């Protein structure tokens, strides 16, 4: 037991620079204090996916991850809170999963945006299954694991399944890499064949878990491999080299070779690294995660040969920026952005009536007379305009949000009389002009005989009881003393005085300084 504990302690102190592990758990420095990586974490990738979904206003999506790694699914569920996005369907994929059944469920739920956050082998089976099951007109968001897969775009029928958008690190050229591969492999390699494989099987296989026969690959096969991790490997080597250069106090000619190098010394230097590599900024944060530089790529399966076209980017250095060139996205839906929402947004004058479990699903019902929808809280809650009126006479004043969210112009035209409009403007004239900066314009459209409101129209007597606080018992209070300080004079409300030389004609109405 002690030996195992010692081994864990030693492993935690040994510095590791990884170029392929994106799991967010490695950002936990209590558990992995010396773990450095040159590939962005799942957290950054999930944030990028959410940026794309929100960019196009989608809120009804499916998320397909891997059964053995649910890190991405957990992060997605966490970060879509309070974004208006609903996760309509989720599943952890495996090689033995029923892909056809999964696609059938997604289609039945009318989900048109599908995120596949899984390894290439799972993503490949899902895309091939979509082609075989005649799934059409979907938006597929590919995680970095398979965003640059070079075999899938050539699959017959892939153009019918919809639009495929991939997220990957910005690809940079590696000067001299192709020449190096050709020199190491030679240009006359014939690739692996049965004889070569049988010879290798008689010997020990390589320790590469993904490819036991990589030593048999031709130069062309290596160069044409998925380039997603190429720069991460390149950056990992340069990271270690720069750190060693600092620890060994190297100059242009030599290093202090007698210096004893210990893991913590390298880690300390890595934390201070800040250099450019092929135009990419190499620097690590407190979690030893790299700076983020993502690209959004469109799978152009409509051309031959298929290609990947960069249509957007996401940067975190020196500041967070996210952009997509909409003109470059050739949507499958006759060029228009596909619709992937549970419900169509309600028109003005209608409020949402929730339906089912998800907040994205609702029907629309007409707002009752004398009410408005309070979008500052919940768009399915209607509030009576009487509250606005009563607040003018009551100690509890309405908030700025109430006034800004209430479409006074439309409301007055369709529900209230012109007199009501004049009353509201006058009541707030002296205390909160900035709330009704544009209401003075309404006076110009009122007929002259409507300039003076009737007392009954303005005071809205007794009928209105829907207010934030209940009126006190009138038998137990001094009505005059309680209300007189908060009630406007009748002359102020009815506009009997000459309004032409009052504040309503001033150009500065609505200024917060007034």
C-alpha positions as CSV (number, residue, x, y, z in Angstrom):
1,X,0.0,0.0,0.0
2,X,2.9,2.3,0.9
3,X,4.6,1.6,-2.4
4,X,1.4,2.5,-4.3
5,X,1.1,5.7,-2.4
6,X,4.8,6.6,-3.0
7,X,4.2,5.9,-6.7
8,X,1.2,8.2,-6.8
9,X,3.2,11.0,-5.1
10,X,6.1,10.6,-7.5
11,X,3.8,10.6,-10.5
12,X,2.1,13.8,-9.3
13,X,5.5,15.5,-9.1
14,X,6.7,14.4,-12.5
15,X,6.0,16.9,-15.2
16,X,3.9,15.8,-18.1
17,X,3.3,17.8,-21.2
18,X,0.3,16.3,-23.0
19,X,-0.9,17.1,-26.5
20,X,-4.1,15.0,-26.7
21,X,-6.0,14.9,-23.4
22,X,-8.8,17.5,-23.3
23,X,-10.7,16.3,-20.2
24,X,-11.5,19.2,-17.9
25,X,-10.4,17.1,-14.8
26,X,-6.7,17.7,-15.7
27,X,-7.2,21.4,-14.9
28,X,-7.6,20.5,-11.3
29,X,-4.1,21.3,-9.9
30,X,-4.8,19.7,-6.6
31,X,-5.2,16.3,-8.3
32,X,-2.8,16.9,-11.2
33,X,-0.3,19.6,-10.0
34,X,2.3,19.0,-12.7
35,X,0.0,18.3,-15.7
36,X,0.6,20.6,-18.6
37,X,-1.2,20.3,-21.9
38,X,-1.0,22.0,-25.3
39,X,-4.6,21.2,-26.3
40,X,-7.6,23.2,-25.0
41,X,-9.8,21.6,-22.4
42,X,-13.3,20.3,-22.9
43,X,-14.6,23.4,-21.1
44,X,-13.3,25.7,-23.8
45,X,-14.7,23.5,-26.5
46,X,-18.1,23.4,-24.8
47,X,-18.2,27.2,-24.5
48,X,-17.4,27.5,-28.2
49,X,-20.3,25.2,-29.1
50,X,-22.7,27.2,-26.9
51,X,-21.5,30.4,-28.6
52,X,-22.4,28.9,-32.0
53,X,-25.8,27.7,-30.8
54,X,-26.7,31.1,-29.4
55,X,-25.3,32.9,-32.4
56,X,-28.1,31.5,-34.5
57,X,-30.8,31.6,-31.9
58,X,-31.3,27.8,-31.6
59,X,-32.7,26.4,-28.3
60,X,-33.7,22.9,-29.1
61,X,-30.6,20.6,-29.5
62,X,-29.3,17.1,-29.0
63,X,-26.0,16.2,-27.4
64,X,-24.3,12.9,-28.2
65,X,-21.2,12.1,-26.2
66,X,-19.1,9.0,-25.4
67,X,-20.2,6.5,-22.7
68,X,-16.7,6.1,-21.4
69,X,-16.2,9.9,-21.0
70,X,-19.2,12.0,-20.0
71,X,-17.1,15.0,-19.1
72,X,-18.4,17.0,-22.1
73,X,-22.1,16.2,-21.4
74,X,-21.8,17.3,-17.8
75,X,-20.1,20.5,-18.8
76,X,-22.7,21.2,-21.5
77,X,-25.6,20.7,-19.0
78,X,-23.8,23.1,-16.6
79,X,-23.0,25.9,-19.1
80,X,-26.4,26.0,-20.9
81,X,-28.1,27.1,-17.7
82,X,-29.7,30.6,-18.0
83,X,-28.8,30.7,-21.7
84,X,-32.3,29.8,-23.0
85,X,-31.0,26.6,-24.6
86,X,-32.9,23.3,-23.9
87,X,-31.2,20.0,-24.1
88,X,-33.9,18.0,-25.8
89,X,-32.0,14.7,-26.1
90,X,-28.8,13.4,-24.7
91,X,-27.0,10.0,-25.0
92,X,-23.6,8.5,-24.3
93,X,-22.5,6.5,-27.4
94,X,-20.7,3.2,-27.6
95,X,-19.6,1.1,-30.5
96,X,-22.5,-1.3,-29.7
97,X,-25.1,1.4,-29.4
98,X,-28.2,1.4,-31.6
99,X,-27.4,4.4,-33.8
100,X,-30.6,4.0,-35.9
101,X,-32.8,4.1,-32.9
102,X,-31.0,7.2,-31.6
103,X,-31.5,9.1,-34.8
104,X,-35.2,8.0,-34.9
105,X,-35.8,9.5,-31.5
106,X,-34.0,12.8,-32.4
107,X,-36.1,13.0,-35.6
108,X,-39.4,12.4,-33.7
109,X,-38.5,15.3,-31.3
110,X,-38.0,17.6,-34.3
111,X,-34.5,18.4,-33.2
112,X,-32.5,19.9,-36.1
113,X,-29.2,20.7,-34.3
114,X,-27.1,17.7,-33.2
115,X,-23.8,18.1,-31.3
116,X,-21.6,15.0,-31.6
117,X,-18.9,15.4,-28.8
118,X,-17.3,12.0,-29.3
119,X,-14.3,10.2,-30.6
120,X,-13.9,9.6,-34.3
121,X,-15.0,6.0,-34.3
122,X,-18.4,6.9,-32.7
123,X,-18.9,10.0,-34.9
124,X,-18.1,8.0,-38.0
125,X,-20.7,5.3,-37.1
126,X,-23.3,8.0,-36.4
127,X,-22.8,9.9,-39.6
128,X,-22.8,6.7,-41.7
129,X,-26.0,5.6,-39.9
130,X,-27.6,9.0,-40.7
131,X,-26.8,8.5,-44.4
132,X,-28.2,4.9,-44.3
133,X,-31.4,6.0,-42.5
134,X,-32.0,8.9,-44.9
135,X,-31.8,11.5,-42.2
136,X,-31.9,14.9,-43.9
137,X,-31.6,18.7,-43.3
138,X,-29.9,18.6,-39.9
139,X,-27.1,20.8,-38.5
140,X,-24.2,18.7,-37.2
141,X,-21.7,20.3,-34.8
142,X,-18.5,18.3,-34.7
143,X,-16.2,18.4,-31.8
144,X,-12.4,18.7,-32.2
145,X,-12.0,15.0,-32.1
146,X,-13.5,14.5,-35.6
147,X,-13.9,18.0,-37.0
148,X,-11.2,17.5,-39.6
149,X,-11.8,13.9,-40.4
150,X,-10.7,13.4,-44.0
151,X,-12.5,10.2,-44.8
152,X,-16.1,11.1,-43.8
153,X,-16.6,14.0,-46.3
154,X,-16.1,11.6,-49.2
155,X,-18.9,9.2,-48.0
156,X,-21.5,8.9,-50.7
157,X,-24.7,10.7,-49.7
158,X,-23.2,12.8,-47.0
159,X,-24.4,16.0,-48.6
160,X,-28.0,15.0,-48.0
161,X,-27.8,14.8,-44.2
162,X,-27.5,18.6,-43.9
163,X,-24.8,21.1,-42.8
164,X,-21.7,19.9,-40.9
165,X,-19.9,22.6,-38.8
166,X,-16.6,21.6,-37.1
167,X,-14.7,23.2,-34.3
168,X,-10.9,22.8,-34.2
169,X,-7.8,24.6,-33.2
170,X,-6.7,27.1,-35.9
171,X,-4.5,25.1,-38.2
172,X,-1.0,26.3,-38.8
173,X,1.6,25.0,-41.2
174,X,4.6,23.2,-39.8
175,X,7.6,24.4,-41.9
176,X,9.7,21.5,-43.0
177,X,7.4,18.8,-41.8
178,X,6.5,17.3,-45.1
179,X,10.2,17.2,-46.1
180,X,11.1,15.5,-42.8
181,X,8.5,12.8,-43.3
182,X,9.6,12.1,-46.9
183,X,13.2,11.9,-45.8
184,X,12.4,9.6,-43.0
185,X,10.0,7.4,-45.0
186,X,11.2,7.9,-48.5
187,X,8.8,8.4,-51.5
188,X,8.8,4.8,-52.7
189,X,7.0,3.3,-49.7
190,X,4.2,1.0,-50.8
191,X,2.3,1.0,-47.6
192,X,1.4,-1.9,-45.4
193,X,0.5,-5.2,-47.0
194,X,-0.3,-8.6,-45.8
195,X,3.3,-9.8,-45.9
196,X,4.5,-6.8,-43.9
197,X,1.7,-7.2,-41.4
198,X,2.5,-10.8,-40.9
199,X,6.2,-9.9,-40.3
200,X,5.2,-7.4,-37.7
201,X,2.8,-9.8,-36.0
202,X,5.8,-12.1,-35.3
203,X,7.5,-9.3,-33.5
204,X,6.5,-7.1,-30.6
205,X,3.9,-4.5,-31.5
206,X,4.5,-0.8,-30.9
207,X,3.1,0.7,-27.7
208,X,0.9,3.0,-29.8
209,X,-2.6,2.0,-28.7
210,X,-4.3,3.6,-31.7
211,X,-2.1,2.3,-34.4
212,X,0.0,-0.9,-33.9
213,X,1.3,-0.8,-37.5
214,X,2.2,2.9,-37.8
215,X,5.7,2.0,-38.8
216,X,4.3,0.6,-42.1
217,X,2.5,3.8,-43.1
218,X,3.7,5.6,-46.2
219,X,4.8,9.3,-46.2
220,X,1.6,10.3,-48.0
221,X,-0.6,8.5,-45.4
222,X,1.2,10.3,-42.6
223,X,1.0,13.7,-44.3
224,X,-2.7,13.3,-45.1
225,X,-3.6,12.2,-41.6
226,X,-6.1,14.3,-39.5
227,X,-4.0,17.5,-38.8
228,X,-5.9,18.4,-35.6
229,X,-3.2,17.4,-33.2
230,X,-0.2,18.4,-35.3
231,X,0.4,21.8,-33.9
232,X,-0.3,20.6,-30.3
233,X,2.5,18.0,-30.7
234,X,4.7,20.7,-32.2
235,X,3.9,23.1,-29.3
236,X,4.6,20.4,-26.7
237,X,8.1,19.8,-28.0
238,X,8.8,23.5,-28.1
239,X,7.4,24.0,-24.6
240,X,9.8,21.5,-23.1
241,X,12.7,22.9,-25.2
242,X,12.1,26.5,-24.0
243,X,11.8,25.4,-20.4
244,X,15.0,23.4,-20.6
245,X,16.7,26.3,-22.3
246,X,15.8,28.5,-19.3
247,X,16.7,25.9,-16.6
248,X,20.1,25.1,-18.2
249,X,20.8,28.8,-18.7
250,X,21.5,28.3,-22.4
251,X,22.7,31.0,-24.7
252,X,23.2,30.9,-28.5
253,X,26.3,28.8,-28.1
254,X,26.0,26.4,-25.2
255,X,24.1,25.3,-22.1
256,X,25.3,24.6,-18.5
257,X,25.2,20.8,-18.9
258,X,26.2,20.2,-15.3
259,X,23.0,21.7,-14.0
260,X,20.9,19.2,-12.1
261,X,17.4,19.5,-13.7
262,X,14.4,18.6,-11.4
263,X,10.8,18.4,-12.5
264,X,9.6,21.3,-10.4
265,X,12.2,23.5,-12.0
266,X,10.8,22.8,-15.5
267,X,7.3,23.4,-14.2
268,X,8.2,26.8,-12.8
269,X,9.8,27.9,-16.2
270,X,6.8,26.6,-18.2
271,X,4.5,28.8,-16.1
272,X,6.5,31.8,-17.1
273,X,6.7,31.0,-20.8
274,X,5.5,33.5,-23.3
275,X,6.6,33.1,-26.9
276,X,5.4,33.0,-30.5
277,X,5.4,29.8,-32.5
278,X,4.5,30.1,-36.2
279,X,2.5,33.2,-35.3
280,X,0.6,31.4,-32.4
281,X,1.0,32.8,-28.9
282,X,2.2,30.1,-26.5
283,X,1.4,30.8,-22.9
284,X,-0.1,28.8,-20.0
285,X,-2.6,29.9,-17.3
286,X,-2.7,28.9,-13.7
287,X,-4.1,25.5,-14.6
288,X,-1.3,25.0,-17.2
289,X,-3.9,25.1,-20.0
290,X,-2.9,26.9,-23.2
291,X,-4.3,30.1,-24.8
292,X,-7.3,29.4,-26.9
293,X,-7.5,29.8,-30.7
294,X,-10.4,27.9,-32.2
295,X,-11.6,27.9,-35.8
296,X,-15.1,27.2,-37.1
297,X,-14.9,25.1,-40.2
298,X,-17.6,24.3,-42.8
299,X,-17.6,20.9,-44.5
300,X,-17.8,21.7,-48.2
301,X,-19.2,18.4,-49.4
302,X,-20.8,20.1,-52.4
303,X,-17.4,20.4,-54.2
304,X,-15.0,17.7,-55.5
305,X,-12.8,16.9,-53.7
306,X,-14.5,18.0,-50.5
307,X,-12.7,20.6,-48.4
308,X,-12.8,22.3,-45.0
309,X,-13.5,26.1,-45.2
310,X,-12.9,28.4,-42.2
311,X,-16.0,30.5,-41.5
312,X,-15.4,31.8,-38.0
313,X,-13.0,32.0,-35.0
314,X,-12.9,32.2,-31.3
315,X,-9.9,33.8,-29.5
316,X,-9.1,34.3,-25.8
317,X,-5.9,36.3,-26.3
318,X,-5.5,39.2,-25.7
319,X,-9.3,39.3,-25.2
320,X,-12.3,37.1,-25.9
321,X,-13.6,37.5,-29.4
322,X,-16.1,35.3,-31.3
323,X,-17.0,35.9,-35.0
324,X,-18.7,34.0,-37.8
325,X,-18.9,35.2,-41.4
326,X,-22.6,34.3,-42.2
327,X,-22.0,34.9,-45.9
328,X,-19.6,31.9,-46.0
329,X,-22.1,29.5,-44.5
330,X,-24.0,27.7,-47.3
331,X,-26.9,26.2,-45.4
332,X,-28.7,23.2,-46.8
333,X,-32.1,24.9,-46.2
334,X,-32.1,27.0,-49.4
335,X,-29.4,29.2,-47.9
336,X,-31.5,30.3,-44.9
337,X,-30.5,29.5,-41.3
338,X,-32.3,26.3,-40.2
339,X,-34.9,26.5,-37.5
340,X,-34.2,24.4,-34.3
341,X,-36.5,25.8,-31.6
342,X,-39.2,24.0,-29.6
343,X,-41.7,26.7,-30.2
344,X,-42.1,29.8,-32.4
345,X,-41.8,33.0,-30.5
346,X,-45.0,34.7,-29.6
347,X,-46.1,37.9,-31.4
348,X,-46.7,41.2,-29.7
349,X,-49.8,41.1,-27.5
350,X,-49.4,37.4,-26.7
351,X,-47.8,35.7,-23.7
352,X,-46.2,32.3,-23.4
353,X,-48.1,29.5,-21.8
354,X,-45.6,26.8,-20.7
355,X,-46.1,23.3,-22.1
356,X,-44.2,20.2,-20.9
357,X,-41.0,20.0,-19.0
358,X,-38.7,22.3,-21.1
359,X,-38.9,26.0,-20.7
360,X,-38.3,26.4,-24.5
361,X,-41.7,24.8,-25.2
362,X,-44.8,26.9,-25.0
363,X,-48.0,28.0,-26.7
364,X,-49.1,31.6,-27.2
365,X,-52.2,33.1,-25.7
366,X,-53.6,36.6,-26.1
367,X,-52.8,38.9,-23.2
368,X,-55.9,40.0,-21.2
369,X,-57.0,43.6,-21.6
370,X,-55.0,46.2,-19.7
371,X,-51.9,43.9,-19.2
372,X,-48.4,43.7,-20.6
373,X,-45.7,40.9,-20.6
374,X,-42.9,41.4,-18.1
375,X,-39.9,40.1,-20.1
376,X,-37.5,41.3,-17.4
377,X,-38.7,38.3,-15.3
378,X,-40.6,35.6,-17.1
379,X,-42.1,36.2,-20.6
380,X,-45.2,34.1,-19.7
381,X,-46.2,36.4,-16.8
382,X,-48.6,39.3,-17.6
383,X,-48.9,42.3,-15.3
384,X,-51.8,44.7,-15.3
385,X,-51.2,48.3,-16.4
386,X,-53.2,49.2,-13.3
387,X,-50.1,48.6,-11.3
388,X,-48.4,51.4,-13.2
389,X,-51.2,53.7,-12.5
390,X,-51.6,52.8,-8.8
391,X,-47.9,53.2,-8.3
392,X,-48.2,56.8,-9.3
393,X,-50.5,57.4,-6.2
394,X,-48.9,54.9,-3.9
395,X,-45.6,54.9,-1.9
396,X,-44.3,51.8,-3.8
397,X,-43.0,53.2,-7.1
398,X,-42.6,51.1,-10.2
399,X,-39.1,50.2,-11.5
400,X,-37.4,51.4,-14.6
401,X,-37.6,47.9,-16.0
402,X,-41.4,48.0,-15.8
403,X,-41.5,51.2,-17.8
404,X,-38.9,50.2,-20.4
405,X,-40.4,46.8,-21.0
406,X,-43.9,48.2,-21.4
407,X,-44.6,49.1,-25.0
408,X,-46.6,52.2,-24.2
409,X,-47.2,53.3,-27.7
410,X,-48.8,50.0,-28.8
411,X,-50.6,49.6,-25.6
412,X,-52.2,53.0,-25.6
413,X,-53.3,52.7,-29.2
414,X,-54.9,49.3,-28.8
415,X,-56.1,49.3,-25.2
416,X,-56.3,52.6,-23.5
417,X,-57.7,56.0,-24.4
418,X,-55.6,59.0,-25.2
419,X,-56.6,60.5,-21.9
420,X,-54.9,57.7,-20.0
421,X,-51.7,58.4,-21.9
422,X,-51.7,62.0,-21.0
423,X,-52.4,61.1,-17.3
424,X,-49.4,58.8,-17.1
425,X,-47.1,61.4,-18.7
426,X,-48.2,64.1,-16.3
427,X,-48.0,62.0,-13.2
428,X,-44.3,61.2,-13.8
429,X,-43.4,64.6,-15.2
430,X,-41.6,66.1,-12.2
431,X,-40.0,63.0,-10.6
432,X,-39.0,60.5,-13.3
433,X,-39.0,62.2,-16.7
434,X,-36.2,59.9,-17.9
435,X,-38.6,56.9,-17.7
436,X,-40.8,58.4,-20.4
437,X,-38.3,60.1,-22.6
438,X,-40.4,59.7,-25.7
439,X,-43.9,59.9,-24.3
440,X,-44.2,63.7,-24.9
441,X,-44.4,62.9,-28.6
442,X,-47.8,61.4,-28.0
443,X,-49.3,64.8,-27.3
444,X,-48.8,65.9,-30.8
445,X,-51.1,63.2,-32.1
446,X,-53.9,63.8,-29.6
447,X,-57.1,65.6,-30.8
448,X,-57.6,68.9,-28.9
449,X,-60.8,67.7,-27.2
450,X,-58.8,64.7,-25.7
451,X,-56.2,66.9,-24.0
452,X,-58.2,66.9,-20.8
453,X,-59.0,63.5,-19.2
454,X,-62.0,62.6,-17.2
455,X,-61.4,62.0,-13.5
456,X,-62.9,58.5,-13.7
457,X,-60.6,57.5,-16.6
458,X,-57.5,58.6,-14.7
459,X,-58.1,57.4,-11.2
460,X,-59.3,53.9,-12.1
461,X,-61.4,53.6,-8.9
462,X,-61.9,50.4,-6.8
463,X,-61.9,47.9,-9.7
464,X,-58.1,47.3,-9.5
465,X,-56.9,45.1,-6.7
466,X,-54.1,43.3,-8.4
467,X,-51.1,45.1,-6.9
468,X,-47.9,44.1,-5.1
469,X,-49.2,45.0,-1.7
470,X,-52.7,45.0,-0.3
471,X,-54.4,48.3,0.6
472,X,-54.7,48.8,4.4
473,X,-58.1,48.7,6.1
474,X,-59.6,52.1,5.4
475,X,-61.4,52.0,8.8
476,X,-58.1,51.9,10.7
477,X,-56.1,54.6,8.9
478,X,-56.3,58.3,8.3
479,X,-57.0,58.4,4.6
480,X,-56.2,62.0,4.1
481,X,-52.9,61.8,6.0
482,X,-51.9,58.5,4.4
483,X,-52.5,59.3,0.7
484,X,-52.3,63.0,0.3
485,X,-48.5,63.2,0.2
486,X,-48.4,60.7,-2.7
487,X,-51.3,61.9,-4.8
488,X,-51.0,64.5,-7.5
489,X,-53.3,67.4,-7.6
490,X,-56.4,67.1,-9.8
491,X,-55.1,70.1,-11.8
492,X,-51.9,68.3,-12.5
493,X,-53.6,65.2,-13.7
494,X,-56.3,66.7,-15.9
495,X,-53.9,69.2,-17.5
496,X,-56.2,72.2,-17.0
497,X,-53.3,74.6,-17.0
498,X,-51.6,75.8,-20.1
499,X,-49.4,72.8,-21.1
500,X,-47.7,74.5,-24.0
501,X,-45.1,76.3,-21.8
502,X,-44.5,73.3,-19.5
503,X,-41.8,70.7,-19.5
504,X,-43.5,68.7,-22.3
505,X,-42.3,71.1,-24.9
506,X,-38.7,71.1,-23.7
507,X,-36.1,69.4,-25.9
508,X,-34.2,68.1,-22.8
509,X,-37.1,66.0,-21.6
510,X,-35.8,62.5,-20.7
511,X,-32.3,63.6,-19.5
512,X,-31.3,61.8,-16.4
513,X,-30.0,65.1,-14.9
514,X,-33.5,66.7,-15.0
